Amino acid sequence: MMDEIDKNILNEIQSDFPITSTPYYELGKRLALSEFEVIERIKRLKEDGIIRRIGGNFQSSRLSFTSTLCTAKVSEERIGHFVQTVNHYAGVTHNYLRNHIYNIWFTFIAKDMDFIKNALEDISMETGVTEIVNLPAIKTFKIKVDFEV
């Protein structure tokens, strides 16, 4: 179970993770904890499945990449193979099963849209799933999403 200290750590690391050679020490200073306690608590939160990963979020377009949202209509017996095939691509950042006729949704980031289009064709050929839809953004809206714990 999480206590107030765990919640405070989660609130701190969502959008303001210190970029220093000693980030857990810096977090500890902010929260009046030792570096060791911060590390141990984050380790436990990760083991408990509360924290999935700690990593950077990058503005793909500012790095000259393109991104898109994709969806596919996948029969139940093909879902496992389809998801495994999609997840093989390093540029797939999210992959979700939805209760909808288009039941698999994923985001794909790559150097250019041609790479994504070719990858989607390859995924279709590999899995036999023919209804894959590429939904590139016309306009991007970025909002800061923090979850107060």
C-alpha positions in Angstrom: 0.0 0.0 0.0 1.2 3.5 -0.8 1.7 6.0 2.0 2.0 9.9 1.7 5.7 9.7 1.1 5.1 7.4 -1.9 2.5 9.7 -3.2 4.7 12.7 -2.9 7.5 10.9 -4.8 5.1 10.0 -7.6 3.9 13.6 -7.8 7.5 14.9 -8.0 8.7 12.6 -10.7 5.9 12.9 -13.2 7.0 16.1 -14.8 9.9 17.4 -12.8 12.4 14.6 -12.6 15.8 16.2 -11.8 18.3 16.1 -14.7 21.5 15.8 -12.7 24.1 13.2 -12.0 22.4 12.5 -8.7 18.6 12.7 -9.4 17.5 10.6 -6.4 19.6 12.7 -4.1 17.9 15.8 -5.5 14.5 14.3 -5.1 15.4 13.4 -1.5 16.4 17.0 -0.8 13.0 18.2 -2.1 11.1 15.6 0.0 13.3 15.6 3.1 14.3 11.9 2.4 17.7 10.2 2.0 18.8 9.3 -1.5 18.7 5.6 -0.4 15.1 5.9 0.7 14.0 7.5 -2.6 15.7 4.7 -4.5 14.2 2.0 -2.4 10.7 3.4 -2.6 10.9 3.9 -6.4 12.2 0.3 -6.7 9.3 -1.0 -4.6 6.7 1.1 -6.6 8.1 -0.4 -9.8 8.1 -3.9 -8.5 4.4 -3.4 -7.3 3.5 -2.2 -10.8 2.7 1.3 -9.7 5.5 2.8 -11.8 5.8 1.3 -15.3 9.0 3.1 -16.3 11.0 6.2 -15.7 12.1 7.8 -18.9 12.0 10.9 -21.1 9.2 12.1 -23.2 10.4 13.7 -26.4 8.7 16.0 -28.9 9.1 13.8 -31.9 8.5 16.5 -34.4 11.2 18.7 -32.9 13.6 15.7 -33.5 12.5 15.6 -37.2 10.4 12.5 -36.6 6.8 12.0 -37.6 4.1 10.2 -35.6 0.7 8.8 -36.2 -2.2 7.0 -34.6 -3.1 3.7 -36.1 -6.0 1.3 -35.6 -6.9 -2.1 -36.9 -9.8 -4.5 -37.1 -8.3 -7.8 -35.8 -10.1 -11.1 -35.3 -9.8 -12.5 -31.8 -7.7 -15.4 -32.9 -5.2 -13.1 -34.6 -4.8 -10.5 -31.8 -1.8 -12.2 -30.1 0.2 -12.5 -33.4 -0.8 -9.0 -34.5 0.2 -7.3 -31.3 3.5 -9.1 -31.2 4.2 -8.1 -34.8 3.3 -4.5 -34.2 5.3 -4.3 -31.0 8.4 -5.6 -32.9 8.8 -2.0 -34.3 10.8 0.2 -32.0 8.7 3.2 -33.0 5.5 1.8 -31.6 5.1 3.6 -28.3 1.6 2.5 -27.2 -0.6 -0.4 -28.1 -4.1 -0.9 -26.8 -6.9 -3.4 -27.0 -10.3 -1.5 -27.3 -13.9 -2.7 -27.1 -14.7 -1.5 -30.6 -14.9 -2.9 -34.2 -11.4 -1.4 -34.6 -10.1 -3.1 -31.6 -6.3 -2.5 -31.7 -5.0 1.1 -31.5 -1.3 2.0 -31.5 0.9 5.0 -31.9 3.9 4.8 -34.3 6.9 7.2 -34.5 9.4 7.0 -37.3 11.8 9.2 -39.4 9.1 9.7 -42.0 5.6 8.7 -43.0 6.9 6.5 -45.8 8.6 4.3 -43.2 5.3 4.0 -41.3 3.3 3.2 -44.4 5.7 0.5 -45.5 5.7 -0.9 -41.9 1.9 -1.0 -41.9 2.0 -2.9 -45.2 4.5 -5.3 -43.8 2.4 -5.8 -40.7 -0.6 -6.5 -42.8 1.3 -9.1 -44.9 2.8 -10.7 -41.9 -0.5 -11.0 -39.9 -3.1 -11.3 -42.6 -4.9 -8.3 -41.1 -6.1 -6.1 -44.0 -8.0 -3.4 -42.2 -5.3 -1.2 -40.7 -6.0 2.5 -40.7 -3.3 5.2 -40.5 -4.7 8.4 -38.8 -2.0 11.1 -38.9 -2.7 14.2 -36.9 -3.8 17.2 -38.9 -3.2 19.5 -35.9 -1.4 18.6 -32.7 -2.6 19.6 -29.3 -0.2 18.9 -26.4 -1.5 19.1 -22.9 0.4 18.5 -19.7 -1.1 15.5 -18.0 0.0 15.0 -14.4 -2.0 12.8 -12.0 -2.1 14.2 -8.5 -1.7 11.2 -6.3 
